[in-house]
Amino acid sequence: MEQALQGFLNHLTVEKGASPHTVAAYRNDLGQLLEFARDGHQGDWDRVSPRLLSDYVIELQERGYSNTTVARKIASVKSFFGYLLEEGEVKEDPTENLSSPRTGRSLPKPLSEEDILRLLEEPFKLGTPEGLRDGAMLEVLYASGLRVSEMINLNVRDVNVDEQYLRCMGKGSKERIVPLYDRVVDVVQDYVTNGRSELIADSNRNEQALFLNRHGDRLTRQGFWFILKNHAVNAGIVQTITPHTLRHSFATHLLAGGASLRNVQEFLGHASIATTQIYTHITSERIMEEYDRAHPRA
């Protein structure tokens, strides 16, 4: 049973391009299932029945796992048995009728356009190479909707200032092209010319990363998180924000401005449009607020 499980984890890494964090989560979830199956005296995945899996779900719930966690573990099990079926390790999929508990999905809270403007302007008040870098990073995130991991992995060559687009590698090693507006192209050019050249260390002139820390190395996610929090405080933004907030704001503001859901899906790099549809709830709420404020009978 362990051999089939390891084969699935290798499949995730090599063929699906899953991150080490994702693979570790699958290993943990499926390791629990393996223990439960063995306790039920099942020595082969082909002998695991729908009844045993239902008992497994009940066991998880009795242990006090949240509905969200149970749903994730069930999704792991379904993916695993789908792989086993394709590989001929099992003759039937015992997860076919296995249902997940309902989970409430919290809606992302975007920044207002006014808060975005204040945040984007804040770094340039520093008048330093770091300020040019921070301003360029914030502009890039809001212009493109990149994940923070995608942004810090950008290299200088990934931004085409003449054609006004950037090229990034998303989840599953999928490359996508995202257009850029004039302002972000200008601030990136200014940063590369007057900021990055100051940050790069003499001993590290071959570094290709677009965004550098003060030691001339590629900036980390943790480094950006610290930078964002400081600029948010200095800009007087009271809403709690995370690095993902700019991505949420990008999607919400595009949809509110009339962009199609399909185009926003492409910009964000979502594999499924169902993931992007969460933002339609936010724009609907804003429309209702406008209606209540503007309609004379509301």
C-alpha positions in Angstrom: 0.0 0.0 0.0 2.9 2.3 0.8 4.3 1.8 -2.7 1.1 2.9 -4.4 0.9 5.9 -2.1 4.5 6.9 -2.9 3.8 6.5 -6.6 1.0 9.0 -6.2 3.1 11.5 -4.4 5.8 11.2 -7.1 3.0 11.7 -9.7 2.0 14.9 -8.0 5.6 16.2 -8.0 6.8 15.2 -11.4 3.7 15.2 -13.6 1.5 17.8 -11.8 4.2 20.1 -10.7 2.8 20.3 -7.1 4.7 22.3 -4.6 6.5 20.6 -1.7 3.9 22.1 0.7 1.0 20.5 -1.4 2.8 17.1 -1.5 3.3 17.2 2.2 -0.4 17.9 2.8 -1.3 14.9 0.6 1.2 12.7 2.4 -0.3 13.7 5.8 -3.9 13.2 4.7 -3.4 9.9 2.9 -1.1 8.6 5.7 -4.1 8.9 8.0 -6.2 7.0 5.6 -3.5 4.3 5.4 -3.5 3.9 9.2 -7.3 3.7 9.3 -7.4 1.1 6.5 -4.8 -1.0 8.3 -6.8 -0.8 11.5 -9.7 -2.2 9.5 -7.5 -5.1 8.4 -7.3 -3.9 4.8 -4.0 -4.8 3.2 -4.7 -3.6 -0.3 -6.2 -0.4 -1.8 -8.4 -2.5 -4.0 -10.1 -3.9 -0.9 -11.0 -0.5 0.5 -14.8 -0.2 0.3 -17.2 2.8 0.3 -18.4 1.7 3.7 -14.8 1.9 5.1 -14.4 5.3 3.7 -17.7 6.5 5.2 -16.4 5.2 8.5 -13.2 7.1 8.0 -15.0 10.3 7.5 -17.0 9.7 10.7 -13.8 9.0 12.5 -12.4 12.4 11.3 -15.4 14.2 12.5 -15.3 12.5 15.9 -11.7 13.6 16.3 -13.0 17.2 16.1 -11.7 18.2 12.7 -13.5 21.2 11.1 -15.7 20.7 8.1 -13.1 22.5 6.0 -10.3 20.2 7.1 -12.5 17.1 6.6 -13.5 18.3 3.1 -9.8 18.8 2.2 -8.9 15.3 3.4 -11.8 13.8 1.4 -10.6 15.7 -1.7 -7.1 14.1 -1.2 -8.7 10.7 -1.0 -10.7 11.2 -4.1 -7.6 12.4 -6.0 -5.7 9.4 -4.8 -8.3 6.8 -5.9 -8.7 8.6 -9.2 -4.9 8.0 -9.7 -5.2 4.4 -8.6 -8.0 3.8 -11.1 -6.1 5.3 -14.0 -3.0 3.2 -13.0 -5.1 0.0 -12.8 -4.3 -0.4 -9.1 -8.1 -0.6 -8.3 -11.0 -1.9 -10.4 -13.6 0.5 -9.1 -13.5 3.9 -7.4 -14.9 3.6 -3.9 -15.0 7.4 -3.5 -17.6 7.9 -6.3 -20.5 8.5 -4.0 -18.4 9.9 -1.1 -19.7 13.3 -0.1 -18.0 16.1 1.7 -19.4 18.3 4.5 -20.5 21.7 3.5 -18.0 24.4 4.1 -18.7 28.2 4.3 -16.2 30.0 2.1 -15.2 33.4 3.5 -15.2 36.1 0.8 -12.0 38.0 0.3 -12.2 41.7 1.4 -10.6 44.0 -1.2 -9.3 47.4 -0.5 -11.3 50.4 -1.7 -9.9 52.2 -4.7 -9.1 55.2 -2.4 -7.1 52.9 -0.1 -5.3 51.4 -3.1 -4.3 54.8 -4.3 -2.9 55.8 -0.9 -1.0 52.5 -0.6 0.6 52.8 -4.0 1.8 56.3 -3.4 3.3 55.7 0.0 6.6 54.0 -0.9 7.6 56.8 -3.3 7.7 59.2 -0.3 10.9 57.6 0.9 13.0 58.8 -2.0 15.3 55.8 -1.7 16.1 52.7 -3.9 14.0 50.6 -1.5 11.1 53.0 -2.0 11.4 52.7 -5.8 11.4 48.9 -5.4 8.5 48.8 -3.0 6.4 51.1 -5.2 7.2 49.0 -8.3 6.2 45.8 -6.4 2.9 47.2 -5.3 2.1 48.6 -8.7 3.0 45.2 -10.3 0.7 43.3 -8.0 -2.2 45.6 -8.4 -1.7 45.8 -12.2 -1.4 42.1 -12.8 -3.1 40.2 -9.9 0.0 38.0 -9.5 0.3 35.8 -6.4 3.1 37.0 -4.2 5.2 33.9 -4.9 4.9 34.7 -8.7 5.9 38.3 -8.2 9.1 37.5 -6.2 10.1 34.9 -8.7 10.0 37.4 -11.6 13.3 38.0 -13.3 14.2 41.2 -15.1 13.7 39.6 -18.5 10.1 38.6 -17.6 8.9 42.2 -17.9 8.6 43.5 -21.5 8.4 47.3 -21.2 8.1 47.9 -24.9 5.1 45.6 -25.4 3.8 46.3 -21.9 3.3 42.9 -20.5 4.9 40.5 -18.1 5.4 36.7 -18.3 5.1 34.7 -15.1 5.2 31.0 -14.1 2.1 30.1 -12.1 0.8 27.0 -10.3 1.6 23.7 -11.9 4.4 25.4 -13.9 1.9 27.0 -16.2 3.1 30.2 -17.9 0.8 33.1 -18.6 1.1 36.6 -20.1 -0.4 39.5 -18.2 -0.8 43.1 -19.7 0.5 46.1 -17.9 -0.8 49.7 -17.9 1.5 52.7 -18.6 2.0 53.7 -15.0 3.4 50.3 -13.9 5.8 50.1 -16.9 7.1 53.6 -15.9 7.7 52.7 -12.3 9.4 49.4 -13.1 11.7 51.1 -15.6 12.5 53.8 -13.0 13.2 51.1 -10.3 15.4 49.0 -12.6 17.4 52.1 -13.7 17.7 54.0 -10.4 16.8 51.5 -7.6 17.8 48.0 -8.5 21.2 49.1 -9.7 21.8 50.5 -6.2 20.5 47.4 -4.4 22.5 44.8 -6.3 25.7 43.8 -4.7 29.0 44.1 -6.5 29.7 40.4 -5.8 26.3 39.4 -7.2 26.1 41.2 -10.5 24.7 38.1 -12.3 21.6 38.0 -10.1 18.6 37.9 -12.4 15.8 38.5 -9.9 13.7 41.6 -10.6 13.1 42.5 -6.9 16.1 42.5 -4.6 16.6 42.9 -0.9 19.2 45.2 0.6 21.8 42.5 0.3 21.3 42.2 -3.5 19.6 38.8 -3.3 16.1 37.9 -4.4 13.4 39.2 -2.1 11.5 36.6 0.0 7.8 36.3 0.7 8.5 37.1 4.3 10.4 40.2 3.3 7.6 41.5 1.1 5.0 40.8 3.9 7.0 43.0 6.3 7.3 45.7 3.6 3.6 45.7 2.9 2.6 45.9 6.5 4.8 49.0 7.1 3.5 50.8 4.0 -0.1 50.0 4.9 0.3 51.5 8.4 2.1 54.6 7.1 -0.7 55.0 4.5 -3.3 55.1 7.3 -5.1 51.9 6.1 -7.0 50.5 9.1 -8.2 47.4 7.3 -6.1 44.3 8.0 -4.4 43.3 4.8 -2.3 40.5 3.6 -0.1 40.1 0.5 -3.1 38.4 -1.2 -5.3 41.5 -0.6 -3.9 43.2 -3.7 -4.8 40.2 -5.8 -8.3 40.3 -4.4 -8.5 44.0 -5.1 -7.3 43.6 -8.7 -10.0 41.0 -9.5 -12.8 42.9 -7.8 -12.0 46.2 -9.3 -11.7 44.7 -12.8 -15.1 43.0 -12.6 -16.7 46.1 -11.1 -15.3 48.0 -14.1 -16.9 45.7 -16.6 -14.2 43.1 -17.3 -15.5 39.6 -18.2 -15.2 36.8 -15.8 -13.3 34.7 -18.3 -10.6 37.4 -18.8 -10.2 37.8 -15.1 -9.8 34.0 -14.8 -7.0 34.2 -17.4 -5.3 37.1 -15.6 -5.4 35.3 -12.3 -4.2 32.0 -13.6 -7.2 30.1 -12.2 -7.5 26.6 -13.6 -11.3 26.7 -13.1 -13.7 29.6 -13.6 -15.5 28.4 -10.5 -12.6 29.7 -8.5 -12.9 33.2 -10.1 -16.7 33.3 -9.6 -16.2 34.0 -5.9 -15.4 37.6 -6.9 -18.8 38.0 -8.5 -20.4 37.9 -5.0 -18.2 40.8 -4.0 -19.1 43.0 -7.0 -22.8 42.1 -6.5 -22.6 43.4 -3.0 -21.1 46.6 -4.2 -23.8 47.0 -6.8 -26.5 46.6 -4.1 -24.8 49.2 -1.9 -24.8 51.6 -4.8 -28.4 50.8 -5.5 -29.4 51.4 -1.9 -27.5 54.7 -1.8 -28.7 56.0 -5.2 -32.3 54.8 -5.7 -34.9 57.3 -4.4 -37.2 54.6 -3.2 -34.5 52.4 -1.7 
